[in-house]
Amino acid sequence: MKNASGWSAFALLASGILSPQLDARSAAIQLEPCRLENSSRVNSIAARCGYLEVPENPGAPNGAKIRLRVALIAALRSQSAAEPLFIVSGGPGSAAGQFYAMVAGAFERIRRDRDLVVVDQRGTGESGALDCDFPEDFDVDQLPMDRLRELITDCRDKLKGRQLEYYTTSVAVRDLDLVRAALGYQRIALYGVSYGTRVVEHYARRFPEHTRAVILDGVIVPELPVGPAIAIDAQSTLNRILAACDRDAECQQKFPNLAPRLAILLDSVTRRPRALDLPDPVTGRSEHIEVTRDYIVAAVRLLSYNSQTIAVLPLLLDEAARNNLGPLVAQAVMTTRALTDQLSIGMHNSVVCAEDVPFYESGNIDRAVLARTYIGTNQVDGLLEICKIWPRGVVDADFHAPLHSSVPALLLSGELDPVTPPANGAATAKEFLDSLHIIAAGQGHGQLGTGCMPRLMAQFIDAGSARNLDASCTRAIAGLPFFLSFSGPAP
């Protein structure tokens, strides 16, 4: 598909011509018993599921269609509140049904009184997933550019016939509102995590009259494209993790000088990659791996995402610096594999190549600063390369404008979040007239199940305002103690 057609569609959507043509009130969703499962099929949650057929191109209602998979988890009370909670997953590219199956317990307080609605966003899960065959350890940061180009080109060509430019947030929020209307709800509350906060923010922008309240967990700032700051934010989080170890007498004594030793390790494997025979974490079969700098970078970045893995990071870095690379690399393999299983890479590309990369400016990317981080320029360079190949999708004209919203908002940040740091939440909170921003001490990315957060979320939605919400219970939240050995932290 040529860029010219993508730009033409962008202009139409921005002017409102591509607003949904489907009469959602007449498009009833037939719900039947089903089960929601996570990607590993370990968790299984009872629900009622159905499909809503929508145009792939909202401006061509008689053209190609896709089916949105909708799941409803009914309130526990027979007389549920009129306004449900819609749950929006992250990624971009994660299926909301799989996400809910992993975290369902965190929503049980809300479910006492309210229906929960889970919609696989177009291009994910069972809503026409834009899936391709990628290596199970696929990571943009770890691939040579020629191999990345090959994989992305093959993915695009495999999806020939799909209108890839219509798998963006600007179209997805209209899908959500069609589902809302088809289910007969006048207003809804929404929870979004990570990329899902962008979806929720834009829904509140487009449909404020249908939005009761929003919960933004791991906040993306509406005005800012994602990418140029990722390496810088990740380095800042790593610095704080290592500084916390230095302040802890036992951690500092057990794992001294971690920052310079990590720098030496990265320099060493950059000059001379290490051969490693590693038992597969799932099958147990031995695999030969050439450990490059990118393996170490991926491990550090992914392990800094949550408090459980943050607690073990100094131990793993110390072992790697002592030339025992196995534990750190095994973590990278398992985490990257899990992410690859969960994400629809095609949908991810459609989002970032429409909403982020086109808004990069040379002044926003300080390559000298990026080069001084442990991630370096690889991630930004990889995204730029992907979007030379992937079609550019449709984006509303006001997509990156400030919100200026009267919708009540609860914003959640982790003190040590390496990708959506607390500064994001602080900046975005100012765009809501009625908001509360909570920073969870010692936590990483996503606060859904942390401490008293499930109770606070339920109270916030019930009140329909953040103004009088008592969040003092969050003061008890703290990070986990550092592991001093593979047996765990000190008693």
Secondary structure, DSSP 8 states (H G I E B T S, - for coil): --HHHHHHHHHHHHHTTTS--S-GGG-----EEEEEE-TTS--EEEEEEEEEEEESSTT-TTS-EEEEEEEEE--SSSS--SS-EEEE--TTTB-HHHHHHHHGGGGHHHHTTS-EEEE--TTSTTTT-------TT--GGGS-HHHHHHHHHHHHHHTTTS-GGG-SHHHHHHHHHHHHHHTT-S-EEEEEETHHHHHHHHHHHH-GGGEEEEEEES---TTS-SSTTHHHHHHHHHHHHHHHHHHSHHHHHHSTTHHHHHHHHHHHHHHS-EEEEEE-TTT--EEEEEE-HHHHHHHHHHHTSSHHHHHHHHHHHHHHHTT--HHHHHHHHHHHHHHHHHB-HHHHHHHHHHHTGGG--GGG--HHHHHTSSSTTHHHHHHHHHHHHS------TTTTS---B-S-EEEEEETT-SSS-HHHHHHHHTTBSSEEEEEETT--S--TTSTTHHHHHHHHHHHT-STT---GGGGG-------SBTTBS--
